[in-house]
């Protein structure tokens, strides 16, 4: 397998882990009574600090993976791949950290549609 494929996908997974924590981690901190009294500005700064790490993986992943730079993926393929990875990471994140959230049949149907989107974009 092309090492650029594995590098791109691995970096997209890491970047999405950071972004998921940046977007939703503060909600878990609030649930745990850690950030309950933080002003919104502090929550935003906290999330930006985490998002900085996301960009250190996302930007290189796109540069390495993009066909225009010698990578294996078109721009559309990179975007669809990133979105599917985002939803997988988000699902794992919510399943483990937010116990009240559960998957339903319609969520699984939506994931199937995304898998089909990946299939068609790579066709």
Secondary structure, DSSP 4 states (H G I P E B T S, - for coil): --HHHHHHHHHHHHHHHHHHHHHHHHHHHHHTTSSTT--HHHHHHHHHHHHHHHHHHHHHHHHHHBGGGT-SB-HHHHHHHHHHHHHHHHHHHHHHH-TT----HHHHHHHHHHHHHHHHHH-
